Structures are given as structure tokens and as C-alpha cells.
């Protein structure tokens, strides 16, 4: 659905703290991707977010083998498909087909084993996978899963003709497909015509970043080029974000969330609060208790 936005309401726009260039890598059965958010330093700085991968290719050999069965515990995965078709199956009995413009939201909780396999033999496959940490009190929750088709993602257009898909949280009076009480994630996909401007409120204290995947944008005098993450300062009283496209149309995601301020102990696909919990996760996985 598409709505016309309300006027943004905030006192001060955030500025860019620093820029990050992702690292080319592969995962699963050889899927080529760019890892943008990874490592302890960025995980701490962008708490509650743990990882962001961008994938995109029109070469089947870059993606066709997909991600065969693998485990997770202790966090949520959000897969946003810009283009392509991906089949999800897991050992909790969930199955779904993620298609262009759709979102797959999975809570691994106490443990799930799933696969993500392309359901196409050629063409473009492009999108993002974001890992969102779970608070300690919810890390052993029951696994949960849902697919959201493109038509189910609330969308609005601002007065500058920017089109905004609200995947999570709330922006300019439009509530997204998903809300979370503790981490309060905001996840927007923003399509900006050349020279246009977009603004939205972002709560003080929330960690926030943008990732530009088409064109370039300007944030308070700093250019964020294509394939760059811009991390926002957490300046006191800065409770909003404004971005402006350059001479060409631009597309970007804006992500923000309330930090958990809890220990992060990660071992591959397991993210817990202590080393003992990681040892328990490994023991449970190998014993078939996921």
C-alpha cells in the first residue's frame, strides 16, 4: 500500500561519523556477497545489529548453490530481496518463497536449522541480509518465521517524490510490517529521484546507519557514495536524519535500533552473552536439540 507521508517532526539532523566500505567474501555454498557490517568493533558501535551482507549478481554461478542447511541461535535474520526468488525451509516446519520486493523475518531464538536456496536458474539476484541481536531474556525463545510479500510492505511517497518502503519500525506516521519492543528497529528502503530530499525522525540514542546501493547521497555536507555505509553520530538532541540525492537517482537503506548494551559473544552462527552459552549451543546443535 502507498500513502502520502506526514511532515517529519524532529529538532536536529544527525551527521556522518565515518564511512565504511564492505569486504567482498562468500558464504553458504559459495554465494558471492559483500560483508558491510562485521567484527566486534562495528557490532559494539552499531548494537543491536550484528551483521549486514549485500548480495547482487546476474551471474548464476555467483548465487545458484545458495545456503544449504545451517544453524542459528540467539538473534533474528531479516532478508530483503530486491530482485530474485529464494526458497526458505527450516526444521521448525516453516517454508516460504521470498520474491522481489519481499522480506523474510526469522527469529532463531533457542535454535533453528534452515536453508535458503535460489529458485531461479538465471537473471539477477540482489538483496540484503541483516542480523538483529536478541536481548538476553529472549535468546532462548521459540523460533519464529514469516514472509512478507512486496504488497504487504507499507510504502509512502514524500512531498519530494521519494518513495519509502517501511520494513520495520515507523517513519513519518507510517508503521512498517514488523515492530519489536526491545530493540525498536527501524528499517527503510528509500528511492530518491535526482536532487530530492528525504527526512525522518530517528530516536536519540539509537544507533543508525545508511547503506547506499544506487547513486550517491549527501548528508549534512558529507557525500556517501554507492556501496558505502555511512554511520551516524549519536549526538545528543540529534533526533532525525536528512539525506539528499545527487545529480542521479539514488537508493539506500536506513537502519536504526535501540542498543541492548549487553555482552556479545559470537561463534559463527551462534550469538549469545557468555562463552558458556556458546559451548551449550554447540553441544545442543551436535546433540540434535535444535
N, C-alpha and C positions, 0 to 999 in steps of 0.2 A: 504494500500500500504506500501511496505517496501523499505527503502532507506539505503544506506551506508552513515554514518554521515561525515560531515566535521570535521576537528580538532577543539577542543574547543579553544576559544580565550578569555582569561581573565588574570588579573595580579596576583590576590591573592585569595586563597580559604578561605571560611568562616569557623569558628569554632562553636562548640556547646555551647550555653549559658546555657541551662538546659534541663533536660528530664522531660517528663510528662507521667504519667500513667492514662489511661482513667478510667471512672467510669461506672460500669455496671448499666443499667437502662432499662426502657421500655417506649415505646411511641406508638402513634396510638391506635390500639385496642389490645395492649399487646405485640407488637413486641419487642423481647429482642435485645438489642444493647449495644454498649459501646460508651459513650459520651466522646470524647477526647478533643475537644475544646469547652469550655462553660464558662460563667461567665464574669463579667466586666473586670477583670484583664487581662485575656487572650485575650478578644475581643480588648482591647486597645493595648496590646502588638503585636497582630497579625492582626491588622487593615490592609486591609479591610475585613478580614474573621471573621465570626460571630459564626460559629458552624461547627464541624466535628463529624459525627457519623460513626462508623463502625458496620456493622451487618454481622453475619455469623453463620449459623447453618444447620445441616442436619435433625433437628427435626421439623416436620411441625408445632407442637404446639407453637414453638418459633416465627413463622412468618406468619402463614396461614391467620390470621384475617386482616393483612395489616394495611393500613392507610385510613380509611373511610374519607368522605368529611371533609375538614378542610380549613380554610382561611390562606392567607398570604398577606402582603403588605410591600413594601419598600426595597426588596432585591431580589437576584436570588438564585435558588437552582440548584445544579449540582449533579445528581445521577449517580454514576458509578457502573455498575453491573458486578462484576467479574464472578458470576455464578447465574443462575436462570432466571425467567421470571416475569415481573411486568407490569401490565396494568395501564396506566395513563388516567384519564378523568378529564376535568375541565369545568367550567361554561362559558369559553370563546369559547367553541366549539372544543377544541383540544382533540385528543385521540391518544394514541400510545402504542406500546408494546415494553418494554425495555427488551432486551435479553442479554445473556452472552457476555461480552466484549463491550457492548454498553453504551452510555451516553445519559442522558436526561437533557437538559438545559432549565430551565424555569425562565423567568423574571416575578415576581409577579407584580412589578410596583404598580399601584394605587389599585390593589386588585384582587385576584383570589381565587376561591374555587375549590379545586381539591381532587382527591382520587388516591391512589396508592395501588393496590390490587394484591397479587401474583396470577399468572396464572399457578400454579403447585400445586399438591397435596402432593408431596414428593420430596426427593432429596435435594441438597444443594442450599441455597440462601445466597449469600455473596456479599458485596459491601460497598460503602461509600456514604454518602450524605454530601455535603459541602454547607454552606451558604455563599454567597458573597454579601457584602453590596453594595447598590446603592448610588451614590453621591446624595446630596440634590436635585440637579437640575433634576434628573431622577427618583426620588422616586414615582412620580405620572404618570410615563409613561404607555402607553398601555401594557397590559400583552402580553407576547411572549413565544413561546414554540417550541422546536424542539428535535426530537430523532435523534441520530447518531448511526447507526449500527457499529458493530466491524470493518467491512471492510472500513468504512468511517473515521476511526481514523488513521491519519498518523503515521507511525511506521518506526523506523530506527534501525540499528544494528551498534554498535561502534566497533573499532578495537579489543576490549577485549571480543567481542561477547555478550555484554549487549544489550538486546532488550528494546527499549523505545517507549512507546505509548504517543504521544503528543496530549493530550486532549485540552489544551488551551495554547496560547502563542507561543513562538518559542524557539527551542533548537537546537544548532549546525547546523543551517541552515535549519531546518525543521519546518515549520509553522503548528500549530495544527488546530483542527477542528473549534475552536472558538477564536476570539480575542476581547478584549474590550479596548476602547481608554483611559478611565479614570483610571480604577483600574489595567489595564495591567496584568491580571492574567496569571501565568504560572502553569500548572497542568500536571505532568508527572507520568506515571506508569512505573517503571523501574524493569526489571527482570535481576538479576545478576547471572551468573554462579559462583560457588565457587572460591574464591580468585580473582575475576575480579574487575576492577575499572571502574567507570563512572564519567565523569566530564561534567559540563555545566556552561555557564555564567549565572549569576543572577545579575540584575542591583543593583548598590549601592543604599542603602536607602530602597529597597523593603523589606518588612517583609517576612520571609521564614521559612519553617519547612519541616521536613520529618516525615513520619509515616511508620514504618517497620511492615509489616504484614506476612512475612515469613522470617525465619532465623534471621541473625543479620548483621549489617554493622559497619564499623569503619570510623569515620570522624575525621581526624587530631588527632588521638590518643585516641578518645573517642568512646567507644562501645555503639551503640544504639541497644538494644535487640528487639526481636519480641514483638509486641503490645506496643511499646513505641513511643512517639513523641519526636523528637529532634528539639528544636527551635534554629535557627542560630543567632549568634551575628550579629548586623548591624555595624560591624567595618568599619570605613572609608577606602576606597580603596579596600575592600574585595568584589570582583565583580564576584565570581564564587563559585561553590560547587564541592567537590570531595568526593565520597563515595566508599568504598571497602568492598566487601563481605567477610565473614569469611570462615571457613572450609566447610560450606554448602552453597548451593544456597540461594539467598535472593531476596525478593521482597519488594518494598516500593513505596510510592507515595512521590513526591516532589511538594510542593505548594509554590508559592510566589506571591506577589502582591504589588502594589503601595499604601501606606496608604492614606486615604482620609483626616485624621486629622479633622474630623467633629464630633460633639456630637452624641453619640449613646444612644437612649432611646428605650428600648425593653419592650414589654408586650406580652409574649408568641410568637405567630406567626406574630406579627407586630413589625417592626423595623424602627423607624423614628428618627428625630433630636430633637423634643421637646415633652413635656408632652401633650401640646395642640394638636399636630398632632396625638398622640396616642389616646386621647379622641375622636378626629374626626374619626379615623379609627374604633374604637369600635362603634361609632354612625352610621357610614356608613354601617358597617357589619350588625348590628342589623336591620337597615332600609332596607336591601336588595339592597344596592347600589354597591356591588362588582360585 
